[in-house]
Structure formats: structure tokens, C-alpha cells
Amino acid sequence: MPEFLLEIETDEVPSALRQRAVSGLSRMAQENLHCQGARVLHSPRRLALIASDPSQDGVNAADLTTELRELAASSSLIPYVRHLACLYGDQVIAVRSANAVASGTSHAHWRTHGEEEIELASAASYERALAEKGVIVDQGLRLRMVREAIDAASRDAGIDVDVEDDLLAAISGGVEYPQQIAGRVNIPIDLPIPFASAALRAEELVLIARESGVPATFVGFSDGKVDPDAVRANYERVAGSAIRRCHGLFSRDRAAPLADSVRKLRDLMDEQGLGSVWEKTERLRTLSGLIAPIIGANQGVVDRAAFLSQADRATWIVRKFPSLHGSAGANYAALDGEEEGICHALEGRGKEGTALAIAEKFDDLCSVLLEGKDGRDPAVVDLADDLIEKLTSARIDLDLLSLLRAVSEQYRLLASSMGSDDLEGRVAECLSERLAQRLVNELGVTSAIAAAVPREVRGNPYRGSACAVALKKMSEGERFSLLLGSYGRMTALLTARSDHHFDPALFQGDAERSLWREYLKAEGKLDTYLEEIDYELAIGQLFQLAEAIDRYVKDVDPKSGSSEVKRNRLGLVACVVGQFARVCDLDALLAVDERSPGKKRRDGI
Amino acid sequence: MGHQEIALRLQEFWEGEGCPTIPARGWLPVGGLSPEGFFGVLSDEPFSACQEMSVVDLWLSPYGDDLLHPIIDRRLQVTSQAGSYDHRKRFLESLRALGLDVLVHDVRFVPRSEDRMPSENVCWKVLVDRIEIGSLKRLRNLGGIALREEAQVVEYSLPRLAISLEEGDAGSSSDRGEQCATYALHCAEPERIGSLFELSAAECEGSLSCGLYRPAYEHALHCIHLASLLSQREQTSVWERGARIEALISGCAKAYLEAADA
């Protein structure tokens, strides 16, 4: 089967537009060429789609032209398009877009090879032909080249450097052929290394340094081959200027202690548009104050850290380098002589840092929901997933809905200004949805088991996860379907009007008394097991209750006897079912278990 | 080669490309187009000119003045509406005319999304060995008006070009720039500057109501400068003020076209 190649040469395109176009090309490969294994390659000056077994129907100039025009328009690519190349095997497909008509040629690196024309023989030889002319068109390969060069420079300096993925993507996404340029720069002795790193990062340079006050190495990357000795002096000028400017911001910030910046937060609006950052600080103090005792954090340290936590947002350094939020506050707090525990908390370290981080994430989640974003919005999904991950990985037994109720007044003020209400309902729905997704995708439970997590614990991600994991394990045993059967028979006896009261004096047989005794035993033990978040033991306790249920259902006719006796029997049944509901919602599993009477299995438990 | 000589060589180069030198402009706020360029590209006739000017960029104030990021920058702006003319190639040729070997140095065009820039306009900053020595813009829309012919605006920062050619010192700063930064950050009184902004905007609108688009445009440029000054003292959103300025600039463009049609 001939291979297909489409190349769109452009002027340098902003990365957001390029990402849109890359997604569009992937979609085109699937929907028009019906090709699942297509590759989309890109550099600052070109996008390429290579498909190894496209549908022949899809490879025609007219359809591809229509698709390409739509792609170019939807990704705002039109002003940037310079040239097109399109091949199917060795045949040129005359696709058109903007003012360009596709040919069988591409162009070399614009600076090092003067945009020399390259005759393309086939899609298979495309990457090699371009590489020979100074263009690595595979973004992944350029990224690996950049990462390896930084790693080698770090090893040479004997310093571990952790380079953020977005910086690597920016560097490799900004060049068609990365060539390493290393240089030296002086870091003033009082400038913290994270600040110097951020300053160089803004220039797409990577700082390799352990301490301030001594000349440090940095690494940058030119676009295409250059004479490193000729360009190094200018790279060093740029690095030096970045450090000087950063030091200028640092010096302005140090004119007053960090705590003085807190009052400026009254005039600084929150990014979500929900009141001022001062109000956010007040909410964080309340929230983290409630979380601290739950995780055993020092209340005084947490409160001071929460008070200072947003102050760095009013500093020049964070206004210019937002990624330093948190780290800048910790550095300034340390320079002001704040307690070590407070500085650590501001960086998210220790139990106090955990309390503060959870409070901040939860407040961010409430804020975006109040702003009107729905549960599928990427910002909401990211925040909820982070929060759930933080609570479950640290095994924190925290019911977020109870937390919200405790601070509801502060959010109610915001809700009225945002014209949004029922925040609790929206938070509950969002957490329930995201927790279920996590249980299915990351813990491998079925959607039925995720649905069997009781509604009351879905606002507590750690407890909800523990419940689901235990249910998954226990449901794999043979006895579990017997438990479901017992539960099903019990609930079949209940009516909507059954109340939860009974009088043991009215019991008339051994089966009733036996169920009552097992009920009392289960009630006490479930208190302990649920307190200890041991859902396996809790479910095990339900197995014991099931045996008494089976005897009860066999020996007792709840519809016989006086109305008082009948009401008393249903009251006992309702209370027993209530014990099951404390552990899990077996109704969700009954719906899919074929082994329980009258039910069909849909997707398994 | 000092930046005066660089300016002369570039003017010579662009005159050879059909862009005559016109009288220098005293000052311009960053992001603004000189009145000659603004009304020139809106006119019926294709416009080409090369003009030297001082550009004031108060957004740089918090960092302090630095020759690689000067608050008051001496620039050369070349505006041209010469059809399919490839200004990118001309930009490189102009660098070669200054003696820069582009095969040896890391020259890049880095795309830039400017706030509130119409999507049909595109802009790149031009870096030589990572020093931002200028920019290239392709304008299809100005003041909300679709241009009859695309305008390409090439801008050079003369001191930064001198540095990249290893003729300047990147470490020193200018007293003028430092004073501007200190004034913007510590001295300018936001309420008074806010009143000045309102007065300038009102004068712009008043001039427009008389059909006087040139003084109106000067007032609009003053508004841009005052807005950037205010933003150094306020941490609140400047979106509203930006929208007001956009409306003033658009008003100037429309008034010019109405006068030209009359």
C-alpha cells in the first residue's frame, strides 16, 4: 500500500495555533484517510502528516483540499501558510490551501541551508531527506536531543537539574534543529537559585547551579547549526541581563517584609474573578484551620502560613514569574525570619503544607464551580482530580462536603455576587463523578462497584476509594453472590413506608431474635471497622448478618400476625438493611448480578 | 559601529528597497504606530517609509533600565505596502548589510501574540543570538478597518542591534530610563494620571467630532502611554481601558477614511 504525505510549510506559528493544527491533522487522518496509525510531525515552520495505509477513497485532491481549507481556517493558520507538499506513493496530489498548491518538493532549513528546494521521493524518505538539510521534523526526537544535552551538561557539573516538561517543549518546539550553546553567568549572592532559574527559563535557558554568589553554567539551544564561539557572548549578555532584571525585582520586593504585602491583596482580584485575593486568604485560613487537626498539623503554624500564603502574589517577582508562587513566598518568609515550619508549609512541605495545599485546591475548585464552569470543564476536572489524588495518596480521611458546610457562609457571599447557588450540590456531583472515573480508570474497579460506593462517602475520596477497593476484592469470592441474594430478599420485603423502629418485646420466634442479636453485634463492629476505614472487615461482618437474614426469611412471614407485629418485623428489616447501607450500596450491584434472583448481569460487578 | 551609523546604513538599505526616509518622530508609546505610518497605510495609495523614533516602554519599569530592555529605546520603523514583497528576506539582507553573518549567528523569528491584536494580523520578534533586535508585523487590519493592501512593519532596536554586533555594552543603563522607571513605580499619582487619561480621551473624542483625526490620534497615543503608566501602579485589570483606547484608535481610522472619501 503506498504511503501518504502531506506537508504544510509555514512561517513560525504560535504554539497554540500549531497545537490546534496538529489535532486537526490527526482528526483528518482518522476521519478522511481512515488511518489509525498516522503520525503528525511538526516544527516551528512545518506540519506533516504521514499515513502508512490510508484509504484510497480518502486520497483525492478535491476532498483533501476541502478538509485542508477547513483545518487552516479553524486553526487560524491561513496567514502563515507558505508552501504545500502532498504525495501518495510517488504521485503528487494537487491539494490547495490559501494561495498554495501542493507540489512534490519541500524546503531545507531557512537560515543554514537558505530554504534550498528538496525533491521528495516518498513519504518514507521524507524525514531523512529533511534531516540532511538541517531540519529534524519529529518534535519527539528534538525533545530527546534537548533533554540529553541538558542531562550531559548537568552530569558534567555534578548537579541534578530538574527541567520542567513545558520548558523542554518550548525549547524543542522553537527550533528546527537544536544545537547546544553553553555559557556562564554570575548569580548575585543574595538572589535565590529558584528565582535565577525562573529568570533564565523565561529566556528558554536552563540554569545549572547549586548556589548563588558564584559563576554558574547555563545551557541554551540555537535554531540550526551556528558557530558556538561567535554566539556565546550574546547568549551570555542575555543571561546576564535576565539575572540583573530578576535581581531588580527581588530588590524591590525586599524593600518591605512579605507580611506587608498581605494588605495589598485587598486590591488584587482573584484570577477566577471571585472577589479579592484578600478574601481568598481569609477562606484559606478557615479551611486550613479545619483541616489541620484532622491530619495532626500544628494549628498555629498552619494559620500563619495561610495568612502569608497569597502574599507573594502581590510581589513583583511573582507578577513577572507566576510559576514562583509559593516558592517565592517561602523564600521571602525565610529572609524575614519566619519560623522554619511556616516556610516549609508555604512550599507545601510537611503536614502543615499538606493542610494548606488541600485548602487551596479545594477553594480553587469551589471558585471555578461558582464561576459557572461545569463538571466537564478541563479546569474543574484537573482541580478535582488533583484534590482526590492528594487526599487518597496521603490517606487523609476528610469529608469535603462537611468542610464546605463549615465555611458555607464565606462562599454564600461569593455565590450571591456570582449569581450562582447550590454550591454544595455542584461540589458533591463533581466529586462523585471524578471519584468514580478514578476508581474505574486507575484502580480497575467496574462502574457498578464505583456506583456502589455510598453517596455519603463520595465527598471523602480516601474513604470512597477504600470502600471500592474492598468491594472489588470481596466481590471476587463465591460467597458474595449469596450476600447479594440475602440482601435482595431482605429489601424485597420493604415498602416505601417502612419505618426504622422495632420493639424486641414483640418478637415471636427464634429467627427474629437471632437476627436481632446479629444486628446488634454488626452495629457495634461496623462502628469500629468504619472508624478504622477497614471496609474488608466491614463487608465480612455483613456476611455474618446474611446468615441470620436467610434464617429469618425462611422462618418468618412478615405479612402474618397483627398489624403491630407486622410493623415491628418490617422495622427490624429496615434497620438491618440500614446497616448494609452504611458500608455500601448493594442495590447498584444487584442491578447487574445475574446470580441474584430475577436480575440480569449487564457489565459484571 | 554606533547606533547612529547603524540607523544610517539601514536607512540607506531601505531607501534602495523603495522606502524613503521621513522626518524622525520624537516619541511613541510601545505598541503604537507613528501618525505618518498609521494614516499612510490607511490611504488609497500604497505607503512606504522609514522613520526613526524613540519608543517608551513603561511595562519594563519594574525591572529597571537595561540596555537589552531599555525603557526608552531608539528605533527605526520601516512601513511598506509593497504587495507580495518578502520582508523576511529583506530583514535578513538588511542584517547582512550591517555585517552580520547569518550563517554563523542564531537568527530567529519568534511568533508573538499581542494582547487584543486582530487575528488576521501576525507578528514576530526577531532575535539574534537570543537578543531581541526588532520585530516584523504583517497588518491586514488597523483600527478595526480591513486594509486595502497588507502592510508590513519592520522595526529595529538600534542600541540592541549595536550590542548584538558586539559594539555596545549590555551592562550600563541610562539615567533617563531609570528616572522614567522610578517615576512610573513610585511617584506617578494614579488619581491624577487617571484624570489625565480621561482628559486625553475626551480631547481625542472632541477632535474626532470636528473631523480632526490627526490631533485625535496624538491624544490617543497619549492615552496608550498613560494607560501603561497607570498599570504600573494598579494591580487591577486594564481590560476596560484597553477597550476604550481601541475605540479611540478605531474612531481616528474611520474619521480619516470619511475625510478621504469626502
Interface residues (C-beta under 8 A of the other chain):
Chain A: D11 E12 V13 P14 S15 A16 S76 P79 Y80 R111 T112 G174 I181 E203 E204 L205 G220 S222 D223 G224 V226 D227 A230 V231 A233 N234 Y235 R237 V238 G240 S241 R244 R245 C246 G248 L249 R252 K264 D267 L268 M269 A314 W316 R319 K320
Chain B: P62 Y63 G64 D66 L67 L68 H69 R88 L92 D101 V102 L103 V104 H105 D106 V107 R108 F109 V110 P111 R112 S113 S119 E120 V122 W124 V128 D129 R130 I131 R138 R140 I163 S164 E166 A170 G171 L185 E234 Q235 T236 S237
